[in-house]
Amino acid sequence: MPAAVPTKPLTPPLKWAGGKRWQVPHLRPLWESHRRRRLVEPFCGGLAVALGLLPERAALNDVNAHVINFYRWLQRGLRVKVRMENDKALFYQHRERFNALLLAGKGETAEAALLFYYLNRTGYNGLCRFNSRGLFNVPFGRYASIGYMTEFSAYRDVFANWTFTVGDIEEVPVERGDFVYADPPYDVDFTQYSTGGFSWDDQERTAVALSRHRGPVVLVNQATKRVEALYRKLGFDIRFFDAPRRISCTGDRAPAREIMGTRNL
Ligand SMILES: C[S@@+](CC[C@H](N)C(=O)[O-])C[C@H]1O[C@@H](n2cnc3c(N)ncnc32)[C@H](O)[C@@H]1O
């Protein structure tokens, strides 16, 4: 018998820069009349929106293979088999083991998924950063205390009818009736190449891909002038929000003004 879909939002298991948990109350009224549709998130990141809206069907994609590997293992039923403590020496030991798995081509294992969870919770600011060799290089986080999850089965039930893919926004197969929620990396004014490797060209091709979708689309981004102009030109309805403080990639916690563009809603 298929597991019953929980109706109470679940806490995202990871810390994720740009997490949109705060937006869920604003999205719920837009989503409510479409909830029979499949939710598609081309930039699913920390999964705050899907876990807040709890669609029956969802297609969730991110270019970060480690985060998707972690979700796929939650879907299969992940058990905690590594020691999880907020301890500096243990953190560097686990980081070394995680990187050894990556070097050995074992980045898709359950062990890599668990270590990724531990490193995300224990490392500095929940950052996810790799060096030029593709090795995780975030330092120890020095939190006063950390509540590690020891039981992930609630996610397995929710994820039952969800699919997870690794890829670029333009590779996400979208069907006509899908409800698309897109939260790309923030545009940073006046820079051709923003930190995190998402350039203005990437912003533009994202906007064009979203504008081609025939079903409902919600786009969120930082409210820069050029993002506003881009989405207005493509026929999106625009509104603005004041976001709560955010973690940027530098760890800065400045407030941000956000834009929400909608189409076919
Ligand atoms: C702002 S975050 C999304 C946060 C998410 N909505 C949440 O609530 O946690 C943007 C995400 O886009 C992903 N990303 C960056 N470039 C991408 C690309 N070209 N295609 C797909 N995903 C990409 C990043 O890995 C990151 O997880």
The ligand as an ORCA input file, in Angstrom:
! r2SCAN-3c Opt
* xyz 0 1
  C      18.727     29.891     -4.293
  S      19.164     28.198     -4.330
  C      17.589     27.374     -4.232
  C      17.096     27.307     -2.810
  C      15.821     26.518     -2.612
  N      14.667     27.125     -3.239
  C      15.557     26.332     -1.114
  O      14.510     26.787     -0.616
  O      16.427     25.772     -0.435
  C      19.662     27.958     -5.975
  C      20.053     26.539     -6.337
  O      20.338     26.490     -7.746
  C      21.320     25.488     -7.974
  N      21.911     25.753     -9.303
  C      22.924     26.610     -9.638
  N      23.112     26.606    -10.965
  C      22.207     25.757    -11.517
  C      21.895     25.355    -12.847
  N      22.575     25.824    -13.893
  N      20.871     24.472    -13.044
  C      20.193     23.958    -11.968
  N      20.460     24.304    -10.669
  C      21.441     25.197    -10.446
  C      22.259     25.640     -6.780
  O      22.978     24.438     -6.550
  C      21.277     25.985     -5.635
  O      20.908     24.847     -4.899
*
